[in-house]
Amino acid sequence: MQLSVRRKIGSGGNGGKGGDVILRVSPHHSDLIWFRGRKEFIAMEGERGGYNNCKGKDSPPFYVDVPRGTFVFDLEYNLIVDLVEKGQEFIICHGGKGGEGNFKKFYTLEPGPGEEKEVVLDYRIPARAAFLGFANSGKTLLFNKLTGKNFKVADYPFTTQSPVWADCEYEYKLFTLLDNPPLKAGHGASHAHNRFLRHLCRPPVLVFISDSVETCKDDFKRIEKEIVLADESLLEDKKIFYVLNKADTFKKFPRGKKIFCVSALTGAGVEELRAALYEASK
């Protein structure tokens, strides 16, 4: 999403400083939708100087609230700042210097120029672990079990339509889990339904989920293939957990590769997975 931010140039004898434009992480925003109708942000000019050589007041800063997890790029997509900390602020445009007073400039006014800048905002969910799987693998039920939430689950495929995230607690400490819509095979991020894969750039842990003993290893390979099709760099420096869900229905269990066998329905193995996710995501 592209927007323009600038500060009005102030004027006046001994004018006050113009306001800075500041990007601020807000807990009240979870996406960039509200920017669709607003793409230009202008701070107020400083107050004009008064009589008897009185200096004008500086303008207060103009705050632009963004969700936690917002990348800010210039128009060449060079990273300016990553706004990922709670309450983080960043001055994207500095206010101009106020003009000098008449007594210095013989009745001429020379306000200082303010900055003007066009930037691109790109939001990526700041989760610590992301759940991935195909339709009806029980991802959301497991996610709800770990986070204590109650997001919609059903027996029909593609119940989860967009990424959702929530905090998971382990020994009184919180870390954020991300539940994604089910993957559609063979397209990577080129398929509209798989565009959520872009959010995998932040979580250090990826959780591949299957619900079948017979096909789980193939499912895990197919999940990895979809990520590679989208952007193979999304797998760089990641810890990958392999989870076999619905273990309460199995008569046998897989051998070989380390796989967490859990049942989101009964809770079997869930606490072991919770502890492992917390340790891996620190």
N, C-alpha and C positions, 0 to 999 in steps of 0.2 A: 504494500500500500504506500503510495507516494503522497507527500504533503509538503507544503511550503510554510516556513516559519521565519518571521522577521520582526524587527523592532522599529517603531516609528521614530524618526529623527526628532529630537526635542529642539526647542528654540527658546530664546529669551535671554536677557542680561543675567549673567550668573545663573544660568538655568540648571535645574537639577538633572541628575543622571537618568537616562532612560531605563526602563525596566528590562531585566534579563528574561529570556524565555527558558523555562526550566522543565525538563521532562522528569516526571515523578512517578515512582511505582506506587500504585494504589491497590488496596485490597478489594475495592469496589468494582474493579474491572477484571473480566476473565477472557476478554478477546478484544479485537480492534474494530468491532462492528460500528461503534459510535463515530469512528473517523470517516465513515462513508459520506456523511453529510457535511463534514468540516475538514477542510484540507489546508486552511491558512490560519495561522495564529499570530497575532500582533500584540506586543506589549505596549503599554501606554508610554507616551513621551513624558519627560520630566517637566516639572512645573516651571513656568517662566519666572525670571528674577523679579523681585519687587522693588519698590522705592527704597531710597536710602541704602543702596547697595546690598539689599537683602537677597540672599541666595534662595532660589526656588527649591522646593522639596524634590527629593529623588522619587522616581516612580517605583512602586512595589513590583516584585517579580510577577511574571505571568506563568502560572503552572499548567502544564499539560499532563494529565494523568494517563498512564499506560499500565497494562497488566504486567505482573511479574513474569519475566521470561521473554521480554521484548528485545530483539536485536535492533540496533540503529545503524544503518549503512548510509554512505554517500551515494550519489547517482552512479558511481562506478562499482558499487557493491564492495567498497572497502569498509571494514567494520569500524565504527566510531566508538560505540560503547555497547556493552551487554548489560541490560537492566534486569538483573536476576535476583538482587537482594531485596528483602522487605524494606520499604521506606526509602530506597535508594533514589538519589536525585542527581541530575546532570544538567549543567548549563549548556544548552545547545546553541543559543545565540546570546552574546553579551550586549547589554544596553550601551548606547552611545554616550559619550561624555557631553555634559551640558555646555551650552554656549557661554562664552565669556561676557561679562557685563559691559554696559555702555562706557563705564568709567575707564575700562581698559582698552576698548576697541573704538573709541570715538564714535559711539552710536551705531556701530555695526554689530551684527549678531552672527556668530560662527558656531552653530551647534555641531557637536561631534557626530560622525556617522555611526549608526548601529549596525550590527551584523544582520545579514540576510542569508538564509541557507535552505536548500531543499534536501530532504532526507527521505529514506525509505525505512518504514517500520515493518518488522517481520517477527511475528509472535510464534514461539515454540514453547510448549508446555514444560515447565521445570520440574519434571518428575524424577525420582531416583530409580524406579524400575518400571518397565513397560510390559504389558501382557499382549501376546500375539498368538493367533490361532485361526483355524478355519471355522466355518459355521457349526454351531451346536457342540462345540468342544467343552462347554461349561465355563468359559472364561469369566463371564460376568458373575456367575454364582460364586466362583472362587474369590473373585475380587470383592464381592459383598461380604463374604465370610472373613476376609482379612481386614477389611476396613470398617465393618459394622454398618455399612450403608445398605440401601434397599433399591438399587437400580433395577430396572425392568429386566426380567428373565422370562423366557418362554421356550416351548419345544420347537417352534418354527424358526428357520434360519434368519439371520440378519436382524435380530431384535435390537442390538446395539447399533445405532445409526451414526454416531459421532463419538469422538474420544471423550471419556469422562475421567476425572481424577479425584482422589481423596487421600487423606492421611491414614496411614497404618501405624498402630502403636505397638512398640516392643519395649518392655521394661521401662515404661513411662517416657519413652522417647518416640518422636514422630518422624516418619519419612513418607514421602508421597509416592503412591502407586498410580499408574496410568492404565486404564482399560481401553483397548482399541476395538473398533468394529472388526468383524471377521474378514479375513483376507479373501480376495477373489484371485484365483490362481492364474498365472500366465501373463500378467499385465504389468507388474510392478506398480510404480506410482503413475504410469500412463493411464491407468484406469481410474476414473473419477472416484470410485469407491475406495481406492487405496491411497488417496492423497494424504491421509493421516500419517503415512510413514515418515513424512518430513519431521514429525515431532520426535523421532527416535534419535535425533542428534544430541539431545541432552541426557537422557537416562544412562548411567553407567552399566545398568543391568537390564538385559532382555530376557523375558520369560517365554519360552516356546511351550505351548500347551496342546496336547492331544488327548483324545478320550478312547483310543483303541490300542490294545496290546499288539494286534497284528500289524497295524499300519503306523504306529507312532514314530518309528525311525524314519520312514518315508515322509511322514507329515513334518517332522523337524527339518528335513532336507528341503522340502517344498517351501516352508516358511523362510528359511535362509535364502533360497533362490529368489523369492519375491522381494526381499530386502535388497539383494544384489542388483536385481533389475531396476529397482528404484534409485539406489545410490549405494555402491559398495562401501563407501567411506562410513556409512552408518554403522558398520560392523567393527570399525577400528577401535581398539582399546575397550571393547565391551566384554563383560562377563555374561555368559549365556547359561541360563538354567533350563533344563529339560524337565517338564512336568507332565506326568501321566495322570489325568483327572478321572473321576468316576471309578476309582479303584475298588469300591465296594461291590462292583458288578463283575470283577475279574476272577477267573479260576486259576490263572497263571500270570506271572509277571515277567517283564523283559530282563534279559541279561546283558552284560557288557557295559555300554556307556552309562555313566551316572545319571539316573533318572529319579526324580522325586515322585513317588506314588502317593497320591492324595485323593481324598473324597471330599469335595466341597459340600456334599449333601450331609454326610455323617460327621465331618470334621476330622477324620482320620488323616494324620500326616500334615495337617494345616499348620500347627504350631511349630513343627520342625522347619517347614518352609518359611514361615514368618521370621524365625531367628536367622536362617541362612540368608534371606533377602536383606535383612537389616545389616548383617555383618558385611555382605558384599557391596552394599550401596553406600557405606560410610565414606 
